[in-house]
Amino acid sequence: MANNTAADIVKSVGGPANIDSLTHCATRLRFQLVDSSSVDQKVVEAIPGVMGAVPQAGDRYQVVMGGAVQTVYNDIMALPDMKSGGGGGGADDIDAIKARERAKGVRGKVAWIDSFFEFLSDSFRPLLGALLGASFFITFMALMATLNVIPDWNAPGVTLEPQWAFVNLMWQCIFVFLPLMVAYNASKKIGADPWVGFGIMAVLMLPGFLALGDGVEPTNVFGVDVTIVPIFGFPLTIFDYSSQVFPPLLMAAALGPLYKLLRKIITPNLQLIFVPFLAMLVMIPLTAFIIGPIGVYAGAALANLLAAINGFSPFIFAIVIPLAYPFMVPLGLHWPINAVMLLNIQTLGYDFIQGPMGAWNFACFGATAGVLVLAMRHRDTQMRQTATGALAAGLLGGISEPSLYGIHLRFKRIYPRMLVGCFVGGLIIGTGSWIMSLPDGITTQAFVFTSLLTIPAFEPIGLYAIAIAGAFFTSMFLVMGANFRTPEQQAEFEAVRDAAEAAAAAEHVAPAAVEAGEARAIDASEPSAAAATAATATALLERVAIEVAAPLDGEVVPLSEVPDPVFAGGTMGPGVAIIPAGDTVYAPAPGVIAAAQPTGHAFGLVLDGGVELLIHVGIDTVNLKGEGFDVKVKNGDRVELGTPLVTFDRKVIEAAGYPLITPVVVLNADDFGDITPVLEGTVTAGTPVITVLPKRPATDATP
């Protein structure tokens, strides 16, 4: 079977002649193909043992195998065709390919687009928690205003009582200093010192910078009031950069190449002093005089374009936005639109995009709810867990990525039905706005995540609530009625499920007395009684939950926050992710090391109780080839809770631009019952973070 899998994979990617090189990490086969355009992803994913396939730019292709990756890799490399031609290689081959592509000046057919959207995403994704928290404060203030507890809190000239003014500051702290946060993340992503990027942007936010324009009459440019002051004979545009995100993004994009150039021309022992100094010397004036104003004007121009479309026909705008978002979010195009929302609030005092966007979000969540109902109906434990987590993240947090990447993009039948929900929600908004003579449609005075908790932030509330309900239930019922799997996929799933349930029933040994918690006297002197006692003890032990502890100090976050769709979508299995605070990974429970990667970036463990666990230190850190990792264990070693597995150098990983976030994933989830994250937030190594429950044995109906 294994050899067949290896041969089928090679054949599905075009044969040995189409494989330029092949490597693997802890879970995935990483192909560099000659031509990836002819690879059929459905064919690849249909191969037994393949958990998923991930096409990438530059003819790169990843096949997700889970814990079997080493075996399949060895089987592929042992194929006669692979020895005689094609493929081969290892890390050196990858380096050669990268060098060759750099020499060409391109990474792939659309690599620059991938890099651009990755830059946008990584500049904003770390801020989601802070933005979400701030949006709840905004919603609370909006609710208080709706209940007439406080006046219109966000209207110009309104003075709040000190206690309410203080609550108002709780969300303003995030949005006022948002440019500094974006500058830090974007500079870090681009390979520059993030604190240098932070400092450059901070100059434009100093009170003294705004004070330079005191007494000068403002000028309106692209709908933005700016003040122009001569500095050494050059015009300096004075503008309030609070909440702006285009200027820090453009600044970081220019800072990255400059930083690399300075590192090349300055000797290493002087870089610590002169690289930051010279970067700031060049970038502060460049950002203040040129990049900052360009960012402001570009954002204003885009905002004016969308405002013109909405002004021409709010009806059309309300329908187009929710229909466009399902395609914009996977590409990362929604990030610039988020920036426009912030600019609208700053310049207009309200935003008109988030209302129609809410129709998309709730259509997305409704589709997930439909999947959840079907998963419960079909006894699909894995999908039930995935859908439950995604639906909670959506309805309570307004976050669509877990639904999108974890479910919708995996099952193509969902999207058309979700689009109908988007259309219905947008149609309700457009029609309601026309009937109620709302010139800008549904509006909000603050940037919020569109969830159940933020409904009070929208005006009019009633129209918004009806629209998102229509979008939600339309998508939900359409998905429920049509199923998210094709008939062939459903038949295959049911065959696998029924076989697994039959195997579990055949192994059932727990008597009904244990199920009901009853006790009975057993004469241990009789063989049958001894056997019954042993069976009872076994059944009781099998019901004990297995606790998986945090393998390192840090912050526990949902797996959906991992910047890798394979982990974030739950393809590898359920679990959590940890943003490390330290530099040592420890065994999370007693067990045996099944796979200790020599590169130190990943470990597979079989815990006492049978849980197969993957700990993946960082994302794409396999590319470091072990640099910065000191592995403490080897395959077959027995470990206890707290046994050190590896220490890693954070600076090496961060300097290479790889995220440190560490997924902790249960690979054999189908062998168990509920797998539940215990907590989120700051945690120390050894604190339980995942609870794994055994499967509940089927009740034996035989008398």
N, C-alpha and C positions, 0 to 999 in steps of 0.2 A: 504493500500500500504506500509506504513512504517513497519507494523508488518511483512508483507511478505518479505520485504527487509532484516529485521533483521534475520528472520528465514533462508532465502536463504544464507546469509553470513555465518551463523553458519554451515549450511549444507555444504557449499562449502569448508570450511577449515577442514572438517572431523568430524563435529558434536561436541556436548558438551564434549564427552569423550576425544577428541583430544585437547581440550583447557585447558592448564595448568593455564593460567591467562589472563586477559584482562584489559587493561587500555586505555585511550585515551588522546590525546593532543587537540589542537585547530582545527585540520583538519583530524586527522588520528586515526583509531582504531589500537591499538598496541597489537597484540596477541603474547603470548608465547605458542607455540604448543608443544604437546608431540612428534609429528613427522610431519615435514612439507614436507617431500619428496613426499607425494601423493597429495598435493594441486595443482590443475590445475589453473594456473594464468588466462587463458582465460575465464574459467568459472566464476571466481571471478569478473573479469572486465566486464563481460556481465550482471551482476546484475544491475537492474535499480537503479540509485543513486550513484553507485560506480564510482569514477573518475579514479581510478588506483589502482594497487597492487604492493607492493615492498617487495619481499622476502629478508630476511637477514640471516646472519649466526646465528648458535646456535638455529635453529628452531624458530627464531623470524619472524613474518610476519606482515606487515602493510597494512591496507586497507584505501585508501584515500577517504574520504567522503565530504570534504569541510565543509561548514557551518552547515551541518546537522549532524555532528558527535555526538553531545551531545544527540540529539533525538534518533539516531540509537543505540547509546551505551545504553541508558535507555531501549529501546525496547528489545535489546538483553538480558540485565540483567533481564528483566521482563518475559522472556520466561520460561515456566514451567520446561523445560529440564535443563536450566541453573541454576535454583534454586535447583533442586534435585541432580544435579551432574555436575561435570566439572566446569571449569571456575570460574570465579568469580573474583575476586579480585580487587586489586588496587595496589597502589605503594608498600605496604608492601610485597605483593606476589612477585613482581618483585625483590625486595631486597633479598628475600629468595632464589629466583632462581639464582640470581647473586652470592650469597654466596655459594650456592650449587655447581655451576659451578666452582667457584674459588677453592673450596675444591677439586674438581676433578683434577684441574690443567689445564682444558681446558674451552674455552668459547663456542665452537661449532665445527662442523665438519671441517669447513675451516675458523674459526674465525681468526687464526693467519695470514692467507693469506690476509683476509680483512684488518686486522690491519696493515700489512706490506705495502700494497698498499695505504692505507689511510695515513700512515706515509710519504710515498714518495710524494703523491699528496699534502698534506698540507704543506710539506716543500718547494714545488715549486710554488703552485698556487698563493700565495700572491705576487710573483715576476713577474707574467705574464705582468702586466702593465709596469713595468720598463723594462723588457726584450723586450716587443713590442716596446716601445719608442726607446730603443737603436737600435733595428733592423732597424728602419726607418732612423736613422742617418747613419748606415752602408750602407743602400741602396742608400742614397744620395751621400755618398762618392764613392760608386761603379759607380753610374751614372756619376759623375763628371770625374772619370777616363775613363769611356767608351767614353765620349765626348772629351777626351784629354784636359780637363781643368786643371787637376792635373796629376802627374805621378801615377804609380801603387802604390797606397797609402798604401797597406798592405804588400808589398814585403820587404824582409830583406834588411836593409841598405839604404832604401829610406828616404830622408830628405824632409819634407814638409815645405812650407812657414809657418810662425807663425800663420796666420789666419786659414789656413787649418789644421795645427797641433792642434789648439784649438778645431776646429770642431771634429777632430778625438778623442779628449779627452772626448767628450760628450757621446760616446758610451763605451769607455774604462773604464770609471768610474764604469759602471755597471758590466762588465765582470771581471775586475781585482779584485773587491771586492765581487764577487759573493759568494765565500766561507763563508764570514762573514754573508751575508744575509741568506744563507742556514742554517748556524749554528744557527742563531737566531730563524728561523722558526722551524727547527727540534727540537731544545731544548725546545721550547715552546710547541710543539706538544707532546713531550715525558713526559712533566710534570716538567721539571727543569726550573730554572731561565734562561730566554733566553739571558739575558745580560752576565751571567756567561759563557754560551756556546759561545757567541760572543767573549768574552775576551779570552777564551781558544784558539779558532781558530786564533785570532788576533796575538798571540805570533808567530805563524808560518809564518805570513805575514809581520812581522817587517823587515825593511831594515837590522837591526842588526843581525837577524837570518840568512839571506843570507850571511852576511859579515863573519859569522863564517867559511864559506868554502873558503874564499879568499886564493889563493895560493895553494889549494889542487887540484890535478888532478881528473876530473870527471870520473865516472865509468858508463858504459851503462848497465842498468838492464831493461829487457823487452822493449827495445827500448827507454828507458828514461834515459837521462843523469842526474846522481845524484852525489853528493859529500858526502863522509862519513868521519866524524870527530870524534875522540875519546873524550868523555866527561866523566870525572871521571872513565875512563876505559871502558865505554860502547860506542858502535858505534852509532852516531847520523847521520841520513840521512838528508842532506841539499838539499832542493828542492824548486823551485819556485811554491808555491801553488796557484798562481793567476789562477782564472777560474776553479779550481778544485772543484768538488762537492761530490765525493765519500768520501774523508777524513772527511768533516764536518758531513756527514750523519752517518758515523761509530762512530764518536766522540759523537754525540748526543745519539745514540743508547746505548752507554756505560754510558753516563752521567745520563740518566734517572733513571736506577736502583740504581746507586750510590746515587743520590739525595734522592730517597725514603728511602734508607737504613740510610743515615745520619739523615733524619728527624725522623726516628724511634728511633734512639739511643741517639739523643741529645735532651735535655729538651727544651720545646717550647720557654722559655724566652731567650735561648741562640742561637736559630737557625739562627736568622738574621745575627749574627756575624760569627759563626763557620761553618754553612753549606756551604755557598759560599767559605769560605777560604779553608776548607778541600777538597771540590770538586775540586777547582783549584789546590791545592797541589798535588792531585792524578792525575788529568786528564791532566794537562799541560805536565808533563814528559811522561805520557802514550801515549798521542797523538803525541808528538814530536818524541819519540823513536819507537813506535810500530804502533799505529792506522794510523797516517798520511802516513807513507811509505806503509802500507798494502793497504790503499785506492788508493794511486798513482799506485802501482803495479797492483791492481785488475782492475782499470780503463784502464791501459795500456794493460793488457792482453786481456780484452774484445775488446779494439780498434784494437789490432793486429789480433784477430780472425776475426773480420769483414773485416779488410783490406785484410787478406789472402783469404777470400771468394771472395771479390771484385777483388783481383788480379788474382785469379784462373779463374773467369768468370764474368766480368762486366755485360755481357748480362743476366746471371741468377740472379745476385745480383739486377739489375735494375727491374726485374720482382718480385722477392721474397719480397723485402722491401715494395712496395705499397700494395701487397696482404696481408702482415702480419700486417700492421699498423691498419686496421679496427678492428682487434681482440686484438691488444696490447693496444690501447688507452683506451677502456672501463675497462681493467684490471689494467691500470696504468703502464704497462711495458715500455711505451715510455719514462718515466722519466730517467731511466738509459741510454737509447740510446741517449737522449739529452745530457747527461753528456759526452758520448763518442764523440759526435759531437764537443763539446767544447775542449776536449782533442786533437782531431785530428787537430783542428785549431792551438792549442798551440804547438803541436809537429811537425806536418807536414806542417803547414802554410796554409792548406786548408782542407775542409771536402767533402767527397764523398757520404754521406748518405742523405743529405738534398734534393738533386736533385730528386732521386727516391721517397723520402717522399712527395715531392710536387705533384707527380702524385696521391697519396692517397688523399691529402688534396683537390685537385681540383675535383677529382671524388666525394668526399664527398659534396663539394659545388655544383657540377652539379646536384647531386641527390636532394639537397635542392631546386635548381632552378626549377627542374621538378615538385616538390611538390608545389612550389609557383604558377607555371602556372596552375596546376590542381586546386589549391585552388581558384584562381581567376575565372577559368572556371566554377567551381562548386558552386560559391558564398559561400565559406567557410571562413567566416570572421575570426574566431579564428585561423585557420591554416594559413591563409594569413598573419596575424600579426606575428605569430611565425616564419614562413618561411622567411619573410622579414627581421626580426631582425637577424635571424641566418645567412642568406646569406650576409648581410652587415658585420657582425662580421667575416665571413670567407673571403670574397673577399678583404676587406680592412684591416683586422687585422690578417688573417691567423689562426684564432681560430676555431677549429672544434667542440668543446664541445657543443655549442648551437644546432648545427645541429644534432650531434650524440645523445645527451640525449633528446633533445626536439622533435625530429622527427624520426630519423632512427631506434632507438631501440624500438620505440613504434609500428612501422609498419614493419612487417617482410618481406614484399615483396620488400622493398627497398634494403636490403643488397645484395642479389644476383646480382642485376643490377648495384649497386655501385661497386661490385667486378669486373665486366666486365670492367667498366671504369678504375679501378686501373690497370687491366691487360693491357688494351690498352695503357695507359700512360707509364707503365713500358716497354712494348714492343717497343714503339717508342724510349724511351731512350736507351734501350739495342741495338736495331738495328742501331740507329743513331751513338752510340758510336763505334760500330763495323765498320760501313762504314767509319767513320771519324778517326778511329784508335786512340780513346781516351783511354789510359790505365786505367784511374780511372773514366771514365764516366763523367757525369756532376758534376762540383765542384763549391764550393764557398769558398771565403777566410774569411768568417765571419758567425757567428751564426745569422740567420734571421728567421722570421716567414714567411712561404711560402704563400704570398698573391699577389694580382696584383701589389701592390706598391713595392715589393721586387724582381721582375723579373730581374732588372738590376744587381743584386748581383750574378747571376749565369753565368757560362761560360761553353759551348757556349750559348749565350742568345737565338739564333734562335731555336736550338734543344730543349731547355727547354720550350720555349714558345709553340712550336708545341705539345710537349708532354702533357703539362698541359691542353692545349686547347682540345686535343683529349680525355683526361680523363674526362674533364668537360662535353663536349657535348655528349659523349657516355652515361654517367650516366644520364644526363638530358633527352635525347630523349628516353632512355629505360624506365625510370620512367614515363615519359609522355605517352608512348605507352601502358604501362601495368597497370598504376594507382598504387598508394601506398596503397590503400585499397583493400581488397578482394571484390568480387561482393556482398557478403552478407553484409559486412561492408558498402559498398557504398549505397546499397539499404536502409539500416537502417539510414545512415546519411541523405540521401535525404528525407526520410519520416519525420524525425525530422525537417530538414530545411524547407520543404514545409509547415509543420504544423505551424512552427514559423512564416513564412512569411504570411500565411493565417490569423493568429491571428493578426499580425501587420497591415495587410490591413483592417481587420474588425474594428480595433480601429482607423483607419485613420480619422482625423477630420480637417486637415489643408487644406483649399481651395487652388485652383491653384493660386489664386491672391497672396496669401502669398508666395507660392513657387517661383513665378516670381518677387516678390518684388513690386507688383503693389499696388496702393492705390485707394480706392473708397469712395465716400461719402455715409454714412449710416444714415438713419433717426432713431435715437435712441428711438423715441417715439413709433415705431412699434415693437411688440414682436419679429417678425422675424429678424428685424435689430439688436435688442439687442442680440438675440441668435448668429447672425453672428459675432457681435463684440466680444462676449465672446469666440467664437470658434477661431477667429483670434488671440485674446490675448493668449489663451491657446497654439495655434500653435507656436506663437512667443516665448513663455516661454520655450516650449519643445525643441526649437532649441538652447537654451543657453547652452554653454559648462559648465561642472562641473569641477572645479579645485580642485585637491587633493594636499594639502601642505605636506611638509616634517614633519613627526611627531617628529623628533628629530634632533639635530645638528649632522653633520658628513659628510661623503663622499658618494655621490650617485653613485652607480655602476649598471650595467645591472643585471637583475634578474638571468641571466645565470651564474653569478659568485658565487651564493649561493652554498655552498658545500652540497647540498641536491638535488638529481635528481628530486624530486617531484616539488620543487619550481623552480629549474633551468630549467627544461624542460617545464615549463608553464602549468603543469597539473592542478594546482590550479587556474590559470588565469594569465593575464598579469599584469605587474606592474614594480616596481623598488626595489632595495635593498639599504640599507644605512648602512655603517660602522660607528657606533656611535662615536662621539667625546665627548658627555656628558653622563649624567646618568638619564635623564628624558624624558619620552615619552608623547607627547601632542596630543590632538585631532587635526587631520589634516583638519577638516572642521566642520561646524555645523551638528549635527545629534543626534542619539540616540545610546546608548550602547546596542547592541544586545547580546553580550556574553563577560563578563569580567571573565576570568579564575581566580579562587582563587589563582592559583600558580603565577599569574602575568606575565606569559611568552607570553600570546597572548590575543588579543582583537578583537572582531568583532563589527563593527559599521555599522549602516544604515544611510548614509549621506542624508541630504536634497537633494531631487532629485532622491533618490532611489538607489544610488550606495552602494553595500554591500562590505565593505572593511575589509580586515584582516591585522592586524599588528602583526607580530610574532617576539618577542624580542629574538634574538639569535636562534641557532639551537640545538635541543635536550635539551633545558633548562627546559623542563617540568620535567626532571629527578631530578632537584634541589628541587622539591616539595615546591616551594615558598621561599626557602632560598635566601636571597639577594634581594627580591622584596617587595616593599611597594605599594600596590594597592590603588589608590585614588578614584575609581569609582565602581559602581555596575550595574548589569543588569537593564535596563530601565531608567538609568540616561540620562537627556538631557545635551549635551555638546556643547560648542561653540569652534570656532577656538582658539587653545592655551590652552584649559582646560587640566591640568595635568591628565594623566591616570595612570602612575606608575613611580616610581623611582627604579632604580636597582643598585646593588653594582657590579661594573665592576670586582673588585678583586675576588669576590666569583665566578663569571661566568668563568673568565680566569683561576682561580686556579683549577676549575673542568675540564678544558680542552675543554669547549664548545665555538664555534665561536660566536662572538657578532653580526655578520652581521644580519641585521633585514629586512626581506622581507616585502614589502607593496604591497598587491595584491588585485585586483578587482575580487571578486568571481563571480559576475553575469554579466560577460562580454557579454554574449549572449543577454542581455537585452538592450545593447547600441551599438553604432556605433564604430568608431575608438577610441582606447584607447592608448594614445601616451605619452611616457616619455618626459618631457619638457627639462630636462638638466641632465648633469652628472658633477661630481666634488664636491668640497666643498660647503656645503649648511647649512643654519641655519633653525631651526624649524619655520614653517610658510611660507617658500618660496615654491611656486607651483612647484611640481615635476611630476605630472601626469595630463593630460587633458583627460576628458571623454566626448565624443560627443554623443548626442542622435542618435538613429537609424533614418535614413532618411526615412520618410514615403513613401510607394509605391504610385505612381501616380494613381489616380482614373480615369480609362478610360471611365467611364459612363458619357454621356453628360448631 
